[in-house]
Amino acid sequence: MKIFIKTWGCAMNKANSYAIEDYLSKLGHIFVSDPSDADVIILNTCNVKSPTEQKVLYKISELYRKYSSKLIITGCMALTQSDLILNVAPKSMIVSHNFLLREDPLKQVFSLPFLHLEQGSLPPLSSKPRKGLVILPIAEGCLGNCSYCIVRLARGRLRSYPPEYIERKFLDALSRDAFQFWLTAQDTGVYGWDICTNLPQLLKSLLSHQNRIYRIRVGMMNPKATVKILDDLLNVYSSPCIFKFFHIPVQSGDPTVLNLMNRGYSPDIFIKIVDKIRSAFPYASIVTDIIVGFPGEDEEAFNNTVKLLNLTKPHKINISKFTPRPYTPAAKMKQIPSKLKKERSKFLSLLSKKFSEEHNKKLLNKEFQCLITEQVSPGVYKGRAENFAPVYIHSFTPLSIGVIARVKITNYIQARLIAHLN
């Protein structure tokens, strides 16, 4: 069969789609880039935020009008809001990722009841590089109980992949010329806590293989977990093979709001983490997330968030205006007016741009080891600096993809660094 697949959402969802694509390709199915050429259309959905949910539903509705008998819908929305999907695509098949990874599922899918959402075991991982990149999920689910989160209802409680399985996939990817790895999970900081290991130990096992050039980026880790492994983590991060990149979502700088969110830490914990990271790696990239307009965020609470951000100055702030998600405690709380959310979001966006420019100025005339990831035009290459910052390198000398080059930062345009070979 010819298959078209479209994916929304996080790196984990992309990795799930890659695994589905690899598995179905091995069974002889062919993937196409246009849904009109497909016998089957797979939509891997996300509903972490209300705007994403609306985009996904619109696309499902659009494709259903044209190809009603071809649609298979999977992902987080399929697991938590199948009723919304059936409202716009009543004859579509709604299945879990695992269903698409069983024995030739496309022979069975349209002969079964329309809903097939068993989770079962952890889905297999893909070790096939895409332009040298492999996304490796290290766990599914989390140990949190955040009052606003619908993803935990889809992904469930923490289930870590065995370290030896991850290492095997890592080595297979290296043998296929992968040079960049993104380790991902709902919370990488709690990796292994359910199987008597942890993230620093996993990284040590991967770093024991030094016979090829590669770099590892570790994905989002929540402050509650990060602080417990931080010293060991910073020790492992001293390896040049790990990007000095930390995505630590604080969500709010106000203790009362954090308590309403059920995050399990105080703003001081985030400050402690940032201080330790910057002490160990002065040029590390620190990214955080903020939810503005969460129920209970009055003017004082918002000002506390601004103070925290001014104190810690993250390189990037992912800002989300709070939207209530179904089946979550926060959806039942008294909501804040949309106009106020918009004003606060705009203010933080300007603050984030200011921090980004300040950090980029500090990098001018500095030299870094840069992983070359692609050629974007004649004489211009894209790469990643030691802190994972995107760098555009001007070079009259041809550069090989997947190598390390020493570059000097000469300029910047917004978040994009400009460099020349040194």
Beta strands, then each sheet from edge to edge (+ up, - down):
strand 1: 2-7
strand 2: 30-31
strand 3: 40-45
strand 4: 71-75
strand 5: 93-95
strand 6: 115-116
strand 7: 133-137
strand 8: 139-140
strand 9: 159-160
strand 10: 180-184
strand 11: 215-218
strand 12: 245-247
strand 13: 285-292
strand 14: 316-321
strand 15: 367-377
strand 16: 380-384
strand 17: 390-394
strand 18: 404-413
strand 19: 416-421
sheet 1: 2+ 1+ 3+ 4+ 5+ 6+
sheet 2: 7+ 10+ 11+
sheet 3: 8+ 9-
sheet 4: 12+ 13+ 14+
sheet 5: 15+ 16- 17+ 19+ 18- 15+
end
